[in-house]
Amino acid sequence: MIGLLQRSKEKKQKLVLVYIDHDNQITQRLIRVVEINRNSILAYCFYRQQLRRFTFKNILSCGPVKRKESA
């Protein structure tokens, strides 16, 4: 997961993040990684339209944004 986060930061690519929020609810966010720390990442959250910090222990999964195929 760290490798994926680092690559997305370097290439400025969006990721889909599945995360447990402060209310213990599972949420899905579209993010762009800004900074990676020992215990968390700082990312722009397109849902909240602001920078947010996501702790690694609460990240359930992350992956690249899938592109729609044109007809």
PyMOL Python script that loads the backbone (N, CA, C, O; Angstrom):
from pymol import cmd

cmd.read_pdbstr("""\
ATOM      1  N   MET A   1       0.824  -1.193   0.000  1.00  0.00           N
ATOM      2  CA  MET A   1       0.000   0.000   0.000  1.00  0.00           C
ATOM      3  C   MET A   1       0.870   1.259   0.000  1.00  0.00           C
ATOM      4  O   MET A   1       0.548   2.231  -0.683  1.00  0.00           O
ATOM      5  N   ILE A   2       1.966   1.250   0.757  1.00  0.00           N
ATOM      6  CA  ILE A   2       2.842   2.426   0.809  1.00  0.00           C
ATOM      7  C   ILE A   2       3.380   2.745  -0.584  1.00  0.00           C
ATOM      8  O   ILE A   2       3.441   3.909  -0.979  1.00  0.00           O
ATOM      9  N   GLY A   3       3.770   1.709  -1.325  1.00  0.00           N
ATOM     10  CA  GLY A   3       4.284   1.914  -2.678  1.00  0.00           C
ATOM     11  C   GLY A   3       3.255   2.573  -3.580  1.00  0.00           C
ATOM     12  O   GLY A   3       3.586   3.479  -4.346  1.00  0.00           O
ATOM     13  N   LEU A   4       2.021   2.128  -3.495  1.00  0.00           N
ATOM     14  CA  LEU A   4       0.936   2.719  -4.291  1.00  0.00           C
ATOM     15  C   LEU A   4       0.726   4.184  -3.913  1.00  0.00           C
ATOM     16  O   LEU A   4       0.546   5.034  -4.786  1.00  0.00           O
ATOM     17  N   LEU A   5       0.750   4.474  -2.629  1.00  0.00           N
ATOM     18  CA  LEU A   5       0.583   5.854  -2.166  1.00  0.00           C
ATOM     19  C   LEU A   5       1.725   6.739  -2.650  1.00  0.00           C
ATOM     20  O   LEU A   5       1.498   7.870  -3.080  1.00  0.00           O
ATOM     21  N   GLN A   6       2.956   6.225  -2.579  1.00  0.00           N
ATOM     22  CA  GLN A   6       4.116   7.001  -3.032  1.00  0.00           C
ATOM     23  C   GLN A   6       4.051   7.275  -4.533  1.00  0.00           C
ATOM     24  O   GLN A   6       4.311   8.395  -4.973  1.00  0.00           O
ATOM     25  N   ARG A   7       3.703   6.250  -5.321  1.00  0.00           N
ATOM     26  CA  ARG A   7       3.593   6.436  -6.775  1.00  0.00           C
ATOM     27  C   ARG A   7       2.504   7.445  -7.127  1.00  0.00           C
ATOM     28  O   ARG A   7       2.687   8.290  -8.003  1.00  0.00           O
ATOM     29  N   SER A   8       1.382   7.348  -6.443  1.00  0.00           N
ATOM     30  CA  SER A   8       0.291   8.282  -6.741  1.00  0.00           C
ATOM     31  C   SER A   8       0.677   9.711  -6.356  1.00  0.00           C
ATOM     32  O   SER A   8       0.265  10.666  -7.016  1.00  0.00           O
ATOM     33  N   LYS A   9       1.458   9.857  -5.302  1.00  0.00           N
ATOM     34  CA  LYS A   9       1.932  11.192  -4.914  1.00  0.00           C
ATOM     35  C   LYS A   9       2.874  11.748  -5.978  1.00  0.00           C
ATOM     36  O   LYS A   9       2.736  12.896  -6.401  1.00  0.00           O
ATOM     37  N   GLU A  10       3.829  10.928  -6.406  1.00  0.00           N
ATOM     38  CA  GLU A  10       4.809  11.365  -7.404  1.00  0.00           C
ATOM     39  C   GLU A  10       4.146  11.736  -8.730  1.00  0.00           C
ATOM     40  O   GLU A  10       4.525  12.719  -9.367  1.00  0.00           O
ATOM     41  N   LYS A  11       3.154  10.942  -9.139  1.00  0.00           N
ATOM     42  CA  LYS A  11       2.497  11.155 -10.429  1.00  0.00           C
ATOM     43  C   LYS A  11       1.250  12.028 -10.325  1.00  0.00           C
ATOM     44  O   LYS A  11       0.584  12.305 -11.322  1.00  0.00           O
ATOM     45  N   LYS A  12       0.943  12.461  -9.084  1.00  0.00           N
ATOM     46  CA  LYS A  12      -0.240  13.293  -8.830  1.00  0.00           C
ATOM     47  C   LYS A  12      -1.529  12.631  -9.336  1.00  0.00           C
ATOM     48  O   LYS A  12      -2.391  13.282  -9.926  1.00  0.00           O
ATOM     49  N   GLN A  13      -1.632  11.324  -9.089  1.00  0.00           N
ATOM     50  CA  GLN A  13      -2.802  10.560  -9.512  1.00  0.00           C
ATOM     51  C   GLN A  13      -3.809  10.452  -8.375  1.00  0.00           C
ATOM     52  O   GLN A  13      -3.438  10.418  -7.202  1.00  0.00           O
ATOM     53  N   LYS A  14      -5.068  10.399  -8.732  1.00  0.00           N
ATOM     54  CA  LYS A  14      -6.131  10.221  -7.749  1.00  0.00           C
ATOM     55  C   LYS A  14      -6.211   8.757  -7.329  1.00  0.00           C
ATOM     56  O   LYS A  14      -5.907   7.852  -8.106  1.00  0.00           O
ATOM     57  N   LEU A  15      -6.628   8.547  -6.078  1.00  0.00           N
ATOM     58  CA  LEU A  15      -6.853   7.214  -5.544  1.00  0.00           C
ATOM     59  C   LEU A  15      -8.242   7.150  -4.928  1.00  0.00           C
ATOM     60  O   LEU A  15      -8.796   8.160  -4.493  1.00  0.00           O
ATOM     61  N   VAL A  16      -8.792   5.943  -4.900  1.00  0.00           N
ATOM     62  CA  VAL A  16     -10.017   5.685  -4.151  1.00  0.00           C
ATOM     63  C   VAL A  16      -9.589   5.055  -2.836  1.00  0.00           C
ATOM     64  O   VAL A  16      -8.850   4.071  -2.823  1.00  0.00           O
ATOM     65  N   LEU A  17     -10.054   5.622  -1.734  1.00  0.00           N
ATOM     66  CA  LEU A  17      -9.669   5.172  -0.405  1.00  0.00           C
ATOM     67  C   LEU A  17     -10.913   4.703   0.332  1.00  0.00           C
ATOM     68  O   LEU A  17     -11.911   5.421   0.377  1.00  0.00           O
ATOM     69  N   VAL A  18     -10.866   3.504   0.910  1.00  0.00           N
ATOM     70  CA  VAL A  18     -11.944   3.018   1.772  1.00  0.00           C
ATOM     71  C   VAL A  18     -11.398   3.117   3.191  1.00  0.00           C
ATOM     72  O   VAL A  18     -10.332   2.582   3.495  1.00  0.00           O
ATOM     73  N   TYR A  19     -12.139   3.807   4.055  1.00  0.00           N
ATOM     74  CA  TYR A  19     -11.603   4.297   5.306  1.00  0.00           C
ATOM     75  C   TYR A  19     -12.651   4.212   6.412  1.00  0.00           C
ATOM     76  O   TYR A  19     -13.848   4.342   6.153  1.00  0.00           O
ATOM     77  N   ILE A  20     -12.194   3.992   7.651  1.00  0.00           N
ATOM     78  CA  ILE A  20     -13.087   4.061   8.811  1.00  0.00           C
ATOM     79  C   ILE A  20     -12.939   5.454   9.415  1.00  0.00           C
ATOM     80  O   ILE A  20     -11.855   5.826   9.863  1.00  0.00           O
ATOM     81  N   ASP A  21     -14.026   6.225   9.427  1.00  0.00           N
ATOM     82  CA  ASP A  21     -13.949   7.603   9.924  1.00  0.00           C
ATOM     83  C   ASP A  21     -14.022   7.657  11.451  1.00  0.00           C
ATOM     84  O   ASP A  21     -14.075   6.620  12.111  1.00  0.00           O
ATOM     85  N   HIS A  22     -14.025   8.865  12.004  1.00  0.00           N
ATOM     86  CA  HIS A  22     -14.004   9.051  13.462  1.00  0.00           C
ATOM     87  C   HIS A  22     -15.274   8.549  14.148  1.00  0.00           C
ATOM     88  O   HIS A  22     -15.277   8.358  15.364  1.00  0.00           O
ATOM     89  N   ASP A  23     -16.347   8.333  13.395  1.00  0.00           N
ATOM     90  CA  ASP A  23     -17.589   7.773  13.939  1.00  0.00           C
ATOM     91  C   ASP A  23     -17.690   6.267  13.708  1.00  0.00           C
ATOM     92  O   ASP A  23     -18.757   5.676  13.873  1.00  0.00           O
ATOM     93  N   ASN A  24     -16.566   5.648  13.324  1.00  0.00           N
ATOM     94  CA  ASN A  24     -16.496   4.211  13.022  1.00  0.00           C
ATOM     95  C   ASN A  24     -17.401   3.806  11.865  1.00  0.00           C
ATOM     96  O   ASN A  24     -17.880   2.673  11.814  1.00  0.00           O
ATOM     97  N   GLN A  25     -17.634   4.721  10.948  1.00  0.00           N
ATOM     98  CA  GLN A  25     -18.395   4.432   9.738  1.00  0.00           C
ATOM     99  C   GLN A  25     -17.426   4.196   8.587  1.00  0.00           C
ATOM    100  O   GLN A  25     -16.405   4.875   8.474  1.00  0.00           O
ATOM    101  N   ILE A  26     -17.749   3.237   7.740  1.00  0.00           N
ATOM    102  CA  ILE A  26     -16.920   2.982   6.566  1.00  0.00           C
ATOM    103  C   ILE A  26     -17.301   3.987   5.490  1.00  0.00           C
ATOM    104  O   ILE A  26     -18.477   4.155   5.165  1.00  0.00           O
ATOM    105  N   THR A  27     -16.296   4.648   4.947  1.00  0.00           N
ATOM    106  CA  THR A  27     -16.526   5.680   3.947  1.00  0.00           C
ATOM    107  C   THR A  27     -15.548   5.508   2.794  1.00  0.00           C
ATOM    108  O   THR A  27     -14.439   5.005   2.974  1.00  0.00           O
ATOM    109  N   GLN A  28     -15.961   5.924   1.634  1.00  0.00           N
ATOM    110  CA  GLN A  28     -15.103   5.861   0.447  1.00  0.00           C
ATOM    111  C   GLN A  28     -14.808   7.279   0.005  1.00  0.00           C
ATOM    112  O   GLN A  28     -15.717   8.099  -0.129  1.00  0.00           O
ATOM    113  N   ARG A  29     -13.535   7.566  -0.222  1.00  0.00           N
ATOM    114  CA  ARG A  29     -13.122   8.913  -0.600  1.00  0.00           C
ATOM    115  C   ARG A  29     -12.265   8.883  -1.854  1.00  0.00           C
ATOM    116  O   ARG A  29     -11.520   7.932  -2.093  1.00  0.00           O
ATOM    117  N   LEU A  30     -12.381   9.920  -2.636  1.00  0.00           N
ATOM    118  CA  LEU A  30     -11.499  10.147  -3.772  1.00  0.00           C
ATOM    119  C   LEU A  30     -10.463  11.153  -3.293  1.00  0.00           C
ATOM    120  O   LEU A  30     -10.811  12.260  -2.881  1.00  0.00           O
ATOM    121  N   ILE A  31      -9.180  10.767  -3.348  1.00  0.00           N
ATOM    122  CA  ILE A  31      -8.128  11.608  -2.772  1.00  0.00           C
ATOM    123  C   ILE A  31      -6.968  11.802  -3.738  1.00  0.00           C
ATOM    124  O   ILE A  31      -6.825  11.078  -4.724  1.00  0.00           O
ATOM    125  N   ARG A  32      -6.146  12.799  -3.429  1.00  0.00           N
ATOM    126  CA  ARG A  32      -4.849  12.988  -4.078  1.00  0.00           C
ATOM    127  C   ARG A  32      -3.840  13.171  -2.945  1.00  0.00           C
ATOM    128  O   ARG A  32      -3.957  14.104  -2.150  1.00  0.00           O
ATOM    129  N   VAL A  33      -2.843  12.276  -2.873  1.00  0.00           N
ATOM    130  CA  VAL A  33      -1.863  12.275  -1.785  1.00  0.00           C
ATOM    131  C   VAL A  33      -0.951  13.495  -1.895  1.00  0.00           C
ATOM    132  O   VAL A  33      -0.440  13.815  -2.969  1.00  0.00           O
ATOM    133  N   VAL A  34      -0.759  14.169  -0.760  1.00  0.00           N
ATOM    134  CA  VAL A  34       0.107  15.340  -0.681  1.00  0.00           C
ATOM    135  C   VAL A  34       1.382  14.999   0.086  1.00  0.00           C
ATOM    136  O   VAL A  34       2.477  15.406  -0.303  1.00  0.00           O
ATOM    137  N   GLU A  35       1.231  14.246   1.179  1.00  0.00           N
ATOM    138  CA  GLU A  35       2.356  13.948   2.062  1.00  0.00           C
ATOM    139  C   GLU A  35       2.142  12.591   2.713  1.00  0.00           C
ATOM    140  O   GLU A  35       1.015  12.225   3.047  1.00  0.00           O
ATOM    141  N   ILE A  36       3.226  11.849   2.892  1.00  0.00           N
ATOM    142  CA  ILE A  36       3.160  10.551   3.560  1.00  0.00           C
ATOM    143  C   ILE A  36       4.038  10.620   4.800  1.00  0.00           C
ATOM    144  O   ILE A  36       5.225  10.933   4.710  1.00  0.00           O
ATOM    145  N   ASN A  37       3.452  10.327   5.959  1.00  0.00           N
ATOM    146  CA  ASN A  37       4.172  10.304   7.222  1.00  0.00           C
ATOM    147  C   ASN A  37       4.271   8.875   7.732  1.00  0.00           C
ATOM    148  O   ASN A  37       3.835   7.936   7.066  1.00  0.00           O
ATOM    149  N   ARG A  38       4.837   8.721   8.898  1.00  0.00           N
ATOM    150  CA  ARG A  38       5.019   7.389   9.478  1.00  0.00           C
ATOM    151  C   ARG A  38       3.684   6.695   9.768  1.00  0.00           C
ATOM    152  O   ARG A  38       3.542   5.497   9.527  1.00  0.00           O
ATOM    153  N   ASN A  39       2.715   7.440  10.280  1.00  0.00           N
ATOM    154  CA  ASN A  39       1.445   6.847  10.699  1.00  0.00           C
ATOM    155  C   ASN A  39       0.231   7.291   9.890  1.00  0.00           C
ATOM    156  O   ASN A  39      -0.878   6.807  10.114  1.00  0.00           O
ATOM    157  N   SER A  40       0.440   8.214   8.947  1.00  0.00           N
ATOM    158  CA  SER A  40      -0.719   8.761   8.242  1.00  0.00           C
ATOM    159  C   SER A  40      -0.315   9.361   6.903  1.00  0.00           C
ATOM    160  O   SER A  40       0.864   9.484   6.573  1.00  0.00           O
ATOM    161  N   ILE A  41      -1.344   9.727   6.148  1.00  0.00           N
ATOM    162  CA  ILE A  41      -1.117  10.482   4.911  1.00  0.00           C
ATOM    163  C   ILE A  41      -1.927  11.770   4.989  1.00  0.00           C
ATOM    164  O   ILE A  41      -2.993  11.822   5.603  1.00  0.00           O
ATOM    165  N   LEU A  42      -1.404  12.784   4.364  1.00  0.00           N
ATOM    166  CA  LEU A  42      -2.133  14.029   4.173  1.00  0.00           C
ATOM    167  C   LEU A  42      -2.547  14.029   2.715  1.00  0.00           C
ATOM    168  O   LEU A  42      -1.716  13.864   1.822  1.00  0.00           O
ATOM    169  N   ALA A  43      -3.838  14.215   2.480  1.00  0.00           N
ATOM    170  CA  ALA A  43      -4.345  14.131   1.110  1.00  0.00           C
ATOM    171  C   ALA A  43      -5.461  15.141   0.901  1.00  0.00           C
ATOM    172  O   ALA A  43      -6.178  15.509   1.831  1.00  0.00           O
ATOM    173  N   TYR A  44      -5.587  15.578  -0.349  1.00  0.00           N
ATOM    174  CA  TYR A  44      -6.733  16.399  -0.711  1.00  0.00           C
ATOM    175  C   TYR A  44      -7.912  15.458  -0.914  1.00  0.00           C
ATOM    176  O   TYR A  44      -7.840  14.528  -1.717  1.00  0.00           O
ATOM    177  N   CYS A  45      -8.991  15.700  -0.190  1.00  0.00           N
ATOM    178  CA  CYS A  45     -10.207  14.895  -0.291  1.00  0.00           C
ATOM    179  C   CYS A  45     -11.190  15.633  -1.198  1.00  0.00           C
ATOM    180  O   CYS A  45     -11.619  16.743  -0.885  1.00  0.00           O
ATOM    181  N   PHE A  46     -11.540  15.014  -2.311  1.00  0.00           N
ATOM    182  CA  PHE A  46     -12.448  15.647  -3.264  1.00  0.00           C
ATOM    183  C   PHE A  46     -13.883  15.691  -2.739  1.00  0.00           C
ATOM    184  O   PHE A  46     -14.673  16.529  -3.173  1.00  0.00           O
ATOM    185  N   TYR A  47     -14.225  14.799  -1.812  1.00  0.00           N
ATOM    186  CA  TYR A  47     -15.557  14.810  -1.207  1.00  0.00           C
ATOM    187  C   TYR A  47     -15.714  16.015  -0.273  1.00  0.00           C
ATOM    188  O   TYR A  47     -16.707  16.740  -0.349  1.00  0.00           O
ATOM    189  N   ARG A  48     -14.740  16.223   0.597  1.00  0.00           N
ATOM    190  CA  ARG A  48     -14.771  17.338   1.551  1.00  0.00           C
ATOM    191  C   ARG A  48     -14.219  18.639   0.962  1.00  0.00           C
ATOM    192  O   ARG A  48     -14.420  19.716   1.522  1.00  0.00           O
ATOM    193  N   GLN A  49     -13.534  18.530  -0.155  1.00  0.00           N
ATOM    194  CA  GLN A  49     -12.904  19.658  -0.841  1.00  0.00           C
ATOM    195  C   GLN A  49     -11.931  20.409   0.069  1.00  0.00           C
ATOM    196  O   GLN A  49     -11.912  21.639   0.132  1.00  0.00           O
ATOM    197  N   GLN A  50     -11.125  19.607   0.770  1.00  0.00           N
ATOM    198  CA  GLN A  50     -10.090  20.175   1.623  1.00  0.00           C
ATOM    199  C   GLN A  50      -9.045  19.122   1.961  1.00  0.00           C
ATOM    200  O   GLN A  50      -9.245  17.929   1.733  1.00  0.00           O
ATOM    201  N   LEU A  51      -7.927  19.585   2.510  1.00  0.00           N
ATOM    202  CA  LEU A  51      -6.893  18.654   2.941  1.00  0.00           C
ATOM    203  C   LEU A  51      -7.374  17.912   4.174  1.00  0.00           C
ATOM    204  O   LEU A  51      -7.949  18.503   5.088  1.00  0.00           O
ATOM    205  N   ARG A  52      -7.129  16.600   4.186  1.00  0.00           N
ATOM    206  CA  ARG A  52      -7.527  15.755   5.317  1.00  0.00           C
ATOM    207  C   ARG A  52      -6.379  14.814   5.645  1.00  0.00           C
ATOM    208  O   ARG A  52      -5.585  14.455   4.776  1.00  0.00           O
ATOM    209  N   ARG A  53      -6.300  14.418   6.920  1.00  0.00           N
ATOM    210  CA  ARG A  53      -5.293  13.452   7.344  1.00  0.00           C
ATOM    211  C   ARG A  53      -5.982  12.104   7.560  1.00  0.00           C
ATOM    212  O   ARG A  53      -7.004  12.022   8.241  1.00  0.00           O
ATOM    213  N   PHE A  54      -5.410  11.048   6.973  1.00  0.00           N
ATOM    214  CA  PHE A  54      -5.939   9.691   7.084  1.00  0.00           C
ATOM    215  C   PHE A  54      -4.880   8.822   7.755  1.00  0.00           C
ATOM    216  O   PHE A  54      -3.763   8.709   7.250  1.00  0.00           O
ATOM    217  N   THR A  55      -5.220   8.205   8.889  1.00  0.00           N
ATOM    218  CA  THR A  55      -4.269   7.342   9.586  1.00  0.00           C
ATOM    219  C   THR A  55      -4.266   5.960   8.938  1.00  0.00           C
ATOM    220  O   THR A  55      -5.304   5.450   8.517  1.00  0.00           O
ATOM    221  N   PHE A  56      -3.077   5.370   8.869  1.00  0.00           N
ATOM    222  CA  PHE A  56      -2.937   4.069   8.218  1.00  0.00           C
ATOM    223  C   PHE A  56      -3.791   2.997   8.880  1.00  0.00           C
ATOM    224  O   PHE A  56      -4.335   2.133   8.193  1.00  0.00           O
ATOM    225  N   LYS A  57      -3.917   3.039  10.206  1.00  0.00           N
ATOM    226  CA  LYS A  57      -4.670   1.982  10.896  1.00  0.00           C
ATOM    227  C   LYS A  57      -6.152   1.983  10.522  1.00  0.00           C
ATOM    228  O   LYS A  57      -6.836   0.977  10.710  1.00  0.00           O
ATOM    229  N   ASN A  58      -6.655   3.103   9.994  1.00  0.00           N
ATOM    230  CA  ASN A  58      -8.065   3.190   9.609  1.00  0.00           C
ATOM    231  C   ASN A  58      -8.307   3.010   8.116  1.00  0.00           C
ATOM    232  O   ASN A  58      -9.454   3.023   7.668  1.00  0.00           O
ATOM    233  N   ILE A  59      -7.243   2.844   7.346  1.00  0.00           N
ATOM    234  CA  ILE A  59      -7.401   2.630   5.908  1.00  0.00           C
ATOM    235  C   ILE A  59      -7.654   1.147   5.661  1.00  0.00           C
ATOM    236  O   ILE A  59      -6.822   0.304   5.999  1.00  0.00           O
ATOM    237  N   LEU A  60      -8.795   0.834   5.076  1.00  0.00           N
ATOM    238  CA  LEU A  60      -9.135  -0.555   4.768  1.00  0.00           C
ATOM    239  C   LEU A  60      -8.570  -0.972   3.418  1.00  0.00           C
ATOM    240  O   LEU A  60      -8.085  -2.093   3.267  1.00  0.00           O
ATOM    241  N   SER A  61      -8.630  -0.080   2.441  1.00  0.00           N
ATOM    242  CA  SER A  61      -8.066  -0.369   1.121  1.00  0.00           C
ATOM    243  C   SER A  61      -7.890   0.923   0.347  1.00  0.00           C
ATOM    244  O   SER A  61      -8.506   1.945   0.649  1.00  0.00           O
ATOM    245  N   CYS A  62      -7.036   0.848  -0.654  1.00  0.00           N
ATOM    246  CA  CYS A  62      -6.888   1.977  -1.572  1.00  0.00           C
ATOM    247  C   CYS A  62      -6.485   1.425  -2.928  1.00  0.00           C
ATOM    248  O   CYS A  62      -5.864   0.366  -3.030  1.00  0.00           O
ATOM    249  N   GLY A  63      -6.845   2.155  -3.951  1.00  0.00           N
ATOM    250  CA  GLY A  63      -6.529   1.710  -5.297  1.00  0.00           C
ATOM    251  C   GLY A  63      -6.682   2.840  -6.292  1.00  0.00           C
ATOM    252  O   GLY A  63      -7.221   3.900  -5.974  1.00  0.00           O
ATOM    253  N   PRO A  64      -6.204   2.603  -7.495  1.00  0.00           N
ATOM    254  CA  PRO A  64      -6.310   3.630  -8.533  1.00  0.00           C
ATOM    255  C   PRO A  64      -7.760   3.836  -8.956  1.00  0.00           C
ATOM    256  O   PRO A  64      -8.601   2.949  -8.810  1.00  0.00           O
ATOM    257  N   VAL A  65      -8.025   5.007  -9.475  1.00  0.00           N
ATOM    258  CA  VAL A  65      -9.352   5.316 -10.006  1.00  0.00           C
ATOM    259  C   VAL A  65      -9.488   4.597 -11.338  1.00  0.00           C
ATOM    260  O   VAL A  65      -8.626   4.717 -12.209  1.00  0.00           O
ATOM    261  N   LYS A  66     -10.566   3.856 -11.490  1.00  0.00           N
ATOM    262  CA  LYS A  66     -10.785   3.134 -12.745  1.00  0.00           C
ATOM    263  C   LYS A  66     -11.391   4.077 -13.762  1.00  0.00           C
ATOM    264  O   LYS A  66     -12.354   4.791 -13.480  1.00  0.00           O
ATOM    265  N   ARG A  67     -10.819   4.067 -14.930  1.00  0.00           N
ATOM    266  CA  ARG A  67     -11.313   4.920 -16.015  1.00  0.00           C
ATOM    267  C   ARG A  67     -12.443   4.221 -16.744  1.00  0.00           C
ATOM    268  O   ARG A  67     -12.427   3.004 -16.930  1.00  0.00           O
ATOM    269  N   LYS A  68     -13.421   5.008 -17.153  1.00  0.00           N
ATOM    270  CA  LYS A  68     -14.520   4.458 -17.945  1.00  0.00           C
ATOM    271  C   LYS A  68     -14.046   4.270 -19.373  1.00  0.00           C
ATOM    272  O   LYS A  68     -13.339   5.112 -19.925  1.00  0.00           O
ATOM    273  N   GLU A  69     -14.446   3.149 -19.963  1.00  0.00           N
ATOM    274  CA  GLU A  69     -14.104   2.903 -21.365  1.00  0.00           C
ATOM    275  C   GLU A  69     -15.100   3.630 -22.249  1.00  0.00           C
ATOM    276  O   GLU A  69     -16.304   3.611 -21.995  1.00  0.00           O
ATOM    277  N   SER A  70     -14.591   4.268 -23.284  1.00  0.00           N
ATOM    278  CA  SER A  70     -15.487   4.972 -24.202  1.00  0.00           C
ATOM    279  C   SER A  70     -16.118   3.992 -25.180  1.00  0.00           C
ATOM    280  O   SER A  70     -15.526   2.962 -25.504  1.00  0.00           O
ATOM    281  N   ALA A  71     -17.307   4.308 -25.645  1.00  0.00           N
ATOM    282  CA  ALA A  71     -18.049   3.412 -26.540  1.00  0.00           C
ATOM    283  C   ALA A  71     -17.594   3.534 -27.964  1.00  0.00           C
ATOM    284  O   ALA A  71     -18.119   2.847 -28.840  1.00  0.00           O
TER     285      ALA A  71
END
""", "prot")
cmd.dss("prot")
cmd.show_as("cartoon", "prot")
cmd.util.cbc("prot")
cmd.orient("prot")
